[in-house]
Amino acid sequence: MQIGGGGAEAVESALKLCKIAKRNDPKKTKILSTLGAFHGKTAGAVSLGGKDTWWAYQGRLLLDQVTHIKFNDVEALKKELSSGIYQGFIMEPIQGEGGVNVSTDEFIKTAREYCTKYDTIFVADEIQTGCCRTGKFWACEWWDVIPDVMTFAKGISGGIIPLAGIIAKPEIYDAAYGSPETAFHHTATYQGNAYACAAGIASIQFMLENDLPAKARENGKFIMDAMNAAWKKYPGIIKDVRGKGCLIGVEFENVPADKKEKYGDFWSQPCEAYFSNEFRIQIMHSFNNPKVFRWLPPLTATKEDLEYALDAFAKSVEYVYELSKS
């Protein structure tokens, strides 16, 4: 179902779907989410997100209806879902804003198993991870997991026009909107916008015809190899390199206490500034985890593009390494 232009709208749609689909079960009153998650900045999406920064100045939002557990904490996941009180559980297969935190096999597969066992709708937020970004069309494919509901946005229309929505199993969608009582509880002025849908169809066709998942895997390995080389060459600056395909996070070490006033809390900060100012390449740390650089190059980037960016990154890390020794 195409519902609007931004990812937050897709998440709001998924949240409402869970609530309305489970409206006749009085035991189910809450939604489960994860700490560090980012699902958008509208009221419901912010409530699902796992960072208090985005809750500020807005009262309680929907926070009384949401429980947050630590990402990849399997025991906490089992404990909460087995209570039977959850309408839905939403997670990103890879937390983007949280710092490119990749789900463990056990966590995402347990989520699927326990959501089925305790009649909870499993929502995969694929807004950042979908559309070939991780080397599969949908990131969930890496784990052979099929969610009940999936959100999509961003790359689905190739940046031409905003497009976002959800994909839901028929029985879940019908449980929410398949009756006269609720059939009109989720409509929007631009829902089903023909121009946006045409752009989406053309983008999907391009992705498949040009095998962008394979390109993301190939370029992702190329980037990861270069990142790991910089990590080894300049010790004490980079803490970890992780991700899948062309969704890659580089976590930087903390700046020593005696240098924080001059360089900030993490070595990511002077590295980011040098990288942007000297080489004019746009780079952004994760909002929910500022010590992590996110690398999300265009899936159509050439080797020459990547070589320039990676050379600039290596020089930026070298610059920071010299700062750390001064």
Secondary structure, 3 states (H helix, E strand, C coil): CEEECCHHHHHHHHHHHHHHHCCCCCCCCEEEEECCCCCCCCHHHHHHCCCHHHHCCCCCCCHHHEEEECCCCHHHHHHHHCCCCEEEEEECCEECCCCCEECCHHHHHHHHHHHHHCCCEEEEECCCCCCCCCCCCCHHHHHCCCCCEEEECHHHHCCCCCCEEEEECHHHHHHHHCCCCCCCCCCCCCCCCHHHHHHHHHHHHHHHHCCHHHHHHHHHHHHHHHHHHHHHHCCCCEEEEEEECCEEEEEECECCHHHHHHHCCECHHHHHHHHHHHHCCCCEEECCEEEEEEECCCCCCCHHHHHHHHHHHHHHHHHHHHHHHC
